[in-house]
Amino acid sequence: MPCTSPHSGSGPLAGIRVVELLSLGPGAHAGTVLADLGADVVLVARPGWLAAQGQGADHTRRGRTLVEADLKSSGDRAEVMDLIARADVLLEGFRPGVTERLELGPRDCADRNPRLIYARMTGWGQAGPRAHQAGHDINYLSLTGHLHAIARYREKPMSPLNLVGDYGGGSMFLLLGIVAALVERQTSGRGQTIDAAMVDGASMLGHWIWAMLARDRWNDVPGTNMLDTGLPFYDTYETADGRFMAVGALEPQFYAQFIAGLGLQPGDIPDQHDTDRYDELRQIFAGVFRSRTRDEWAAIFSGTDACVTPILSYAEAARDPHMQARDTLIDLDGVTQPAPGAPILPHRSARPRRSAARHHASR
């Protein structure tokens, strides 16, 4: 069972030992965040996984110790169980029942390590009519109501990449569960099993919208509300060079600066809250934005509270002065990628040490 050389970490989770069974999406992201925060994460991958990465490191797996093991082999499985017996956390993202069939399920692991936090990440959860079905981010969001809501008026829903289901509703809630379980273990002395489902976490992200629905302050028709492009002053606009600006000028004081930046006079345009004239107001804004380039508008609104910003590509985001000043994106192994440290914990630094796929050695 080949592996990388061990390493010592620093950060707020230094001393926490994690075994991560290879998975995609939110499970991998959770392992990265734990490693970035200083946990000692051992990634268990199938034999040949490292070689299959080719010349490029898998930068979604940074900071791990890599172990290659065949979980269908009783010998390799016993060695993996030995790792689990010494771990604080196990991360797994298989369909329900898979680890039980491999004799690596929660009960099997608890027999060897009663203090283990067994963290399970799935799309539909461990139980329910869809629990054993395949799915992706777009499918999990479709059942929450969110995908229905992410659309312009009378247009089809638009998938928000895989940010809301996989990561916002998936890995972030999985990580919260792990941290909560570690805190609880200090009192109880016992581990527990975490059932983290993307459909549950993504639903929780919509708590404010559900509250607004209950108060009749949200319309279940997409594209007609405050944050879904229903307002002409919370939308995106094309500029003269075919690029775009983002406008979020909701509050009156911010809206006043927005109007001033456009060179408009309040008395010459429809009132901010005259909903009957929103189409007219939107056309006015669109026409003004098309009169200058994106970067010209960015310069005009820079330093103001108009809540108007340029929409950047990923390549441009890496060069943005604010992003650079905060080291939000870093260069690791010659690849630009998100830096750890969100949120920043100044008492204990957190920086990625390396990519798992770059350092491979025999035990």
Secondary structure as a PSIPRED ss2 file (coil, helix, strand):
# PSIPRED VFORMAT (PSIPRED V4.0)

   1 M C   1.000  0.000  0.000
   2 P C   1.000  0.000  0.000
   3 C E   0.000  0.000  1.000
   4 T C   1.000  0.000  0.000
   5 S C   1.000  0.000  0.000
   6 P C   1.000  0.000  0.000
   7 H C   1.000  0.000  0.000
   8 S C   1.000  0.000  0.000
   9 G C   1.000  0.000  0.000
  10 S C   1.000  0.000  0.000
  11 G C   1.000  0.000  0.000
  12 P C   1.000  0.000  0.000
  13 L C   1.000  0.000  0.000
  14 A C   1.000  0.000  0.000
  15 G C   1.000  0.000  0.000
  16 I C   1.000  0.000  0.000
  17 R E   0.000  0.000  1.000
  18 V E   0.000  0.000  1.000
  19 V E   0.000  0.000  1.000
  20 E E   0.000  0.000  1.000
  21 L E   0.000  0.000  1.000
  22 L C   1.000  0.000  0.000
  23 S C   1.000  0.000  0.000
  24 L C   1.000  0.000  0.000
  25 G C   1.000  0.000  0.000
  26 P H   0.000  1.000  0.000
  27 G H   0.000  1.000  0.000
  28 A H   0.000  1.000  0.000
  29 H H   0.000  1.000  0.000
  30 A H   0.000  1.000  0.000
  31 G H   0.000  1.000  0.000
  32 T H   0.000  1.000  0.000
  33 V H   0.000  1.000  0.000
  34 L H   0.000  1.000  0.000
  35 A H   0.000  1.000  0.000
  36 D H   0.000  1.000  0.000
  37 L C   1.000  0.000  0.000
  38 G C   1.000  0.000  0.000
  39 A C   1.000  0.000  0.000
  40 D E   0.000  0.000  1.000
  41 V E   0.000  0.000  1.000
  42 V E   0.000  0.000  1.000
  43 L E   0.000  0.000  1.000
  44 V E   0.000  0.000  1.000
  45 A E   0.000  0.000  1.000
  46 R C   1.000  0.000  0.000
  47 P C   1.000  0.000  0.000
  48 G C   1.000  0.000  0.000
  49 W H   0.000  1.000  0.000
  50 L H   0.000  1.000  0.000
  51 A H   0.000  1.000  0.000
  52 A H   0.000  1.000  0.000
  53 Q C   1.000  0.000  0.000
  54 G C   1.000  0.000  0.000
  55 Q C   1.000  0.000  0.000
  56 G C   1.000  0.000  0.000
  57 A C   1.000  0.000  0.000
  58 D C   1.000  0.000  0.000
  59 H H   0.000  1.000  0.000
  60 T H   0.000  1.000  0.000
  61 R H   0.000  1.000  0.000
  62 R E   0.000  0.000  1.000
  63 G C   1.000  0.000  0.000
  64 R C   1.000  0.000  0.000
  65 T E   0.000  0.000  1.000
  66 L E   0.000  0.000  1.000
  67 V E   0.000  0.000  1.000
  68 E E   0.000  0.000  1.000
  69 A C   1.000  0.000  0.000
  70 D C   1.000  0.000  0.000
  71 L C   1.000  0.000  0.000
  72 K C   1.000  0.000  0.000
  73 S C   1.000  0.000  0.000
  74 S H   0.000  1.000  0.000
  75 G H   0.000  1.000  0.000
  76 D H   0.000  1.000  0.000
  77 R H   0.000  1.000  0.000
  78 A H   0.000  1.000  0.000
  79 E H   0.000  1.000  0.000
  80 V H   0.000  1.000  0.000
  81 M H   0.000  1.000  0.000
  82 D H   0.000  1.000  0.000
  83 L H   0.000  1.000  0.000
  84 I H   0.000  1.000  0.000
  85 A H   0.000  1.000  0.000
  86 R C   1.000  0.000  0.000
  87 A C   1.000  0.000  0.000
  88 D C   1.000  0.000  0.000
  89 V E   0.000  0.000  1.000
  90 L E   0.000  0.000  1.000
  91 L E   0.000  0.000  1.000
  92 E E   0.000  0.000  1.000
  93 G C   1.000  0.000  0.000
  94 F C   1.000  0.000  0.000
  95 R C   1.000  0.000  0.000
  96 P C   1.000  0.000  0.000
  97 G C   1.000  0.000  0.000
  98 V H   0.000  1.000  0.000
  99 T H   0.000  1.000  0.000
 100 E H   0.000  1.000  0.000
 101 R H   0.000  1.000  0.000
 102 L C   1.000  0.000  0.000
 103 E C   1.000  0.000  0.000
 104 L C   1.000  0.000  0.000
 105 G C   1.000  0.000  0.000
 106 P H   0.000  1.000  0.000
 107 R H   0.000  1.000  0.000
 108 D H   0.000  1.000  0.000
 109 C H   0.000  1.000  0.000
 110 A H   0.000  1.000  0.000
 111 D H   0.000  1.000  0.000
 112 R H   0.000  1.000  0.000
 113 N C   1.000  0.000  0.000
 114 P C   1.000  0.000  0.000
 115 R C   1.000  0.000  0.000
 116 L C   1.000  0.000  0.000
 117 I E   0.000  0.000  1.000
 118 Y E   0.000  0.000  1.000
 119 A E   0.000  0.000  1.000
 120 R E   0.000  0.000  1.000
 121 M E   0.000  0.000  1.000
 122 T E   0.000  0.000  1.000
 123 G C   1.000  0.000  0.000
 124 W C   1.000  0.000  0.000
 125 G C   1.000  0.000  0.000
 126 Q C   1.000  0.000  0.000
 127 A C   1.000  0.000  0.000
 128 G C   1.000  0.000  0.000
 129 P C   1.000  0.000  0.000
 130 R C   1.000  0.000  0.000
 131 A C   1.000  0.000  0.000
 132 H C   1.000  0.000  0.000
 133 Q C   1.000  0.000  0.000
 134 A C   1.000  0.000  0.000
 135 G C   1.000  0.000  0.000
 136 H C   1.000  0.000  0.000
 137 D H   0.000  1.000  0.000
 138 I H   0.000  1.000  0.000
 139 N H   0.000  1.000  0.000
 140 Y H   0.000  1.000  0.000
 141 L H   0.000  1.000  0.000
 142 S H   0.000  1.000  0.000
 143 L C   1.000  0.000  0.000
 144 T C   1.000  0.000  0.000
 145 G C   1.000  0.000  0.000
 146 H H   0.000  1.000  0.000
 147 L H   0.000  1.000  0.000
 148 H H   0.000  1.000  0.000
 149 A H   0.000  1.000  0.000
 150 I C   1.000  0.000  0.000
 151 A C   1.000  0.000  0.000
 152 R C   1.000  0.000  0.000
 153 Y C   1.000  0.000  0.000
 154 R C   1.000  0.000  0.000
 155 E C   1.000  0.000  0.000
 156 K C   1.000  0.000  0.000
 157 P C   1.000  0.000  0.000
 158 M C   1.000  0.000  0.000
 159 S C   1.000  0.000  0.000
 160 P C   1.000  0.000  0.000
 161 L C   1.000  0.000  0.000
 162 N C   1.000  0.000  0.000
 163 L H   0.000  1.000  0.000
 164 V H   0.000  1.000  0.000
 165 G H   0.000  1.000  0.000
 166 D H   0.000  1.000  0.000
 167 Y H   0.000  1.000  0.000
 168 G H   0.000  1.000  0.000
 169 G H   0.000  1.000  0.000
 170 G H   0.000  1.000  0.000
 171 S H   0.000  1.000  0.000
 172 M H   0.000  1.000  0.000
 173 F H   0.000  1.000  0.000
 174 L H   0.000  1.000  0.000
 175 L H   0.000  1.000  0.000
 176 L H   0.000  1.000  0.000
 177 G H   0.000  1.000  0.000
 178 I H   0.000  1.000  0.000
 179 V H   0.000  1.000  0.000
 180 A H   0.000  1.000  0.000
 181 A H   0.000  1.000  0.000
 182 L H   0.000  1.000  0.000
 183 V H   0.000  1.000  0.000
 184 E H   0.000  1.000  0.000
 185 R H   0.000  1.000  0.000
 186 Q H   0.000  1.000  0.000
 187 T H   0.000  1.000  0.000
 188 S H   0.000  1.000  0.000
 189 G C   1.000  0.000  0.000
 190 R C   1.000  0.000  0.000
 191 G C   1.000  0.000  0.000
 192 Q C   1.000  0.000  0.000
 193 T E   0.000  0.000  1.000
 194 I E   0.000  0.000  1.000
 195 D E   0.000  0.000  1.000
 196 A E   0.000  0.000  1.000
 197 A E   0.000  0.000  1.000
 198 M H   0.000  1.000  0.000
 199 V H   0.000  1.000  0.000
 200 D H   0.000  1.000  0.000
 201 G H   0.000  1.000  0.000
 202 A H   0.000  1.000  0.000
 203 S H   0.000  1.000  0.000
 204 M H   0.000  1.000  0.000
 205 L H   0.000  1.000  0.000
 206 G C   1.000  0.000  0.000
 207 H H   0.000  1.000  0.000
 208 W H   0.000  1.000  0.000
 209 I H   0.000  1.000  0.000
 210 W H   0.000  1.000  0.000
 211 A H   0.000  1.000  0.000
 212 M H   0.000  1.000  0.000
 213 L H   0.000  1.000  0.000
 214 A H   0.000  1.000  0.000
 215 R C   1.000  0.000  0.000
 216 D C   1.000  0.000  0.000
 217 R C   1.000  0.000  0.000
 218 W C   1.000  0.000  0.000
 219 N C   1.000  0.000  0.000
 220 D C   1.000  0.000  0.000
 221 V C   1.000  0.000  0.000
 222 P C   1.000  0.000  0.000
 223 G C   1.000  0.000  0.000
 224 T C   1.000  0.000  0.000
 225 N C   1.000  0.000  0.000
 226 M C   1.000  0.000  0.000
 227 L C   1.000  0.000  0.000
 228 D C   1.000  0.000  0.000
 229 T C   1.000  0.000  0.000
 230 G C   1.000  0.000  0.000
 231 L C   1.000  0.000  0.000
 232 P C   1.000  0.000  0.000
 233 F C   1.000  0.000  0.000
 234 Y E   0.000  0.000  1.000
 235 D E   0.000  0.000  1.000
 236 T E   0.000  0.000  1.000
 237 Y E   0.000  0.000  1.000
 238 E E   0.000  0.000  1.000
 239 T C   1.000  0.000  0.000
 240 A C   1.000  0.000  0.000
 241 D C   1.000  0.000  0.000
 242 G C   1.000  0.000  0.000
 243 R C   1.000  0.000  0.000
 244 F E   0.000  0.000  1.000
 245 M E   0.000  0.000  1.000
 246 A E   0.000  0.000  1.000
 247 V E   0.000  0.000  1.000
 248 G E   0.000  0.000  1.000
 249 A C   1.000  0.000  0.000
 250 L C   1.000  0.000  0.000
 251 E C   1.000  0.000  0.000
 252 P H   0.000  1.000  0.000
 253 Q H   0.000  1.000  0.000
 254 F H   0.000  1.000  0.000
 255 Y H   0.000  1.000  0.000
 256 A H   0.000  1.000  0.000
 257 Q H   0.000  1.000  0.000
 258 F H   0.000  1.000  0.000
 259 I H   0.000  1.000  0.000
 260 A H   0.000  1.000  0.000
 261 G H   0.000  1.000  0.000
 262 L H   0.000  1.000  0.000
 263 G C   1.000  0.000  0.000
 264 L C   1.000  0.000  0.000
 265 Q C   1.000  0.000  0.000
 266 P H   0.000  1.000  0.000
 267 G H   0.000  1.000  0.000
 268 D H   0.000  1.000  0.000
 269 I C   1.000  0.000  0.000
 270 P C   1.000  0.000  0.000
 271 D C   1.000  0.000  0.000
 272 Q C   1.000  0.000  0.000
 273 H C   1.000  0.000  0.000
 274 D C   1.000  0.000  0.000
 275 T H   0.000  1.000  0.000
 276 D H   0.000  1.000  0.000
 277 R H   0.000  1.000  0.000
 278 Y H   0.000  1.000  0.000
 279 D H   0.000  1.000  0.000
 280 E H   0.000  1.000  0.000
 281 L H   0.000  1.000  0.000
 282 R H   0.000  1.000  0.000
 283 Q H   0.000  1.000  0.000
 284 I H   0.000  1.000  0.000
 285 F H   0.000  1.000  0.000
 286 A H   0.000  1.000  0.000
 287 G H   0.000  1.000  0.000
 288 V H   0.000  1.000  0.000
 289 F H   0.000  1.000  0.000
 290 R C   1.000  0.000  0.000
 291 S C   1.000  0.000  0.000
 292 R C   1.000  0.000  0.000
 293 T C   1.000  0.000  0.000
 294 R H   0.000  1.000  0.000
 295 D H   0.000  1.000  0.000
 296 E H   0.000  1.000  0.000
 297 W H   0.000  1.000  0.000
 298 A H   0.000  1.000  0.000
 299 A H   0.000  1.000  0.000
 300 I H   0.000  1.000  0.000
 301 F H   0.000  1.000  0.000
 302 S C   1.000  0.000  0.000
 303 G C   1.000  0.000  0.000
 304 T C   1.000  0.000  0.000
 305 D C   1.000  0.000  0.000
 306 A C   1.000  0.000  0.000
 307 C C   1.000  0.000  0.000
 308 V E   0.000  0.000  1.000
 309 T E   0.000  0.000  1.000
 310 P E   0.000  0.000  1.000
 311 I C   1.000  0.000  0.000
 312 L C   1.000  0.000  0.000
 313 S C   1.000  0.000  0.000
 314 Y H   0.000  1.000  0.000
 315 A H   0.000  1.000  0.000
 316 E H   0.000  1.000  0.000
 317 A H   0.000  1.000  0.000
 318 A H   0.000  1.000  0.000
 319 R H   0.000  1.000  0.000
 320 D C   1.000  0.000  0.000
 321 P H   0.000  1.000  0.000
 322 H H   0.000  1.000  0.000
 323 M H   0.000  1.000  0.000
 324 Q H   0.000  1.000  0.000
 325 A H   0.000  1.000  0.000
 326 R C   1.000  0.000  0.000
 327 D C   1.000  0.000  0.000
 328 T C   1.000  0.000  0.000
 329 L E   0.000  0.000  1.000
 330 I E   0.000  0.000  1.000
 331 D E   0.000  0.000  1.000
 332 L E   0.000  0.000  1.000
 333 D C   1.000  0.000  0.000
 334 G C   1.000  0.000  0.000
 335 V E   0.000  0.000  1.000
 336 T E   0.000  0.000  1.000
 337 Q E   0.000  0.000  1.000
 338 P E   0.000  0.000  1.000
 339 A C   1.000  0.000  0.000
 340 P C   1.000  0.000  0.000
 341 G C   1.000  0.000  0.000
 342 A C   1.000  0.000  0.000
 343 P C   1.000  0.000  0.000
 344 I C   1.000  0.000  0.000
 345 L C   1.000  0.000  0.000
 346 P C   1.000  0.000  0.000
 347 H C   1.000  0.000  0.000
 348 R C   1.000  0.000  0.000
 349 S C   1.000  0.000  0.000
 350 A C   1.000  0.000  0.000
 351 R C   1.000  0.000  0.000
 352 P C   1.000  0.000  0.000
 353 R C   1.000  0.000  0.000
 354 R C   1.000  0.000  0.000
 355 S E   0.000  0.000  1.000
 356 A H   0.000  1.000  0.000
 357 A H   0.000  1.000  0.000
 358 R H   0.000  1.000  0.000
 359 H C   1.000  0.000  0.000
 360 H C   1.000  0.000  0.000
 361 A E   0.000  0.000  1.000
 362 S C   1.000  0.000  0.000
 363 R C   1.000  0.000  0.000
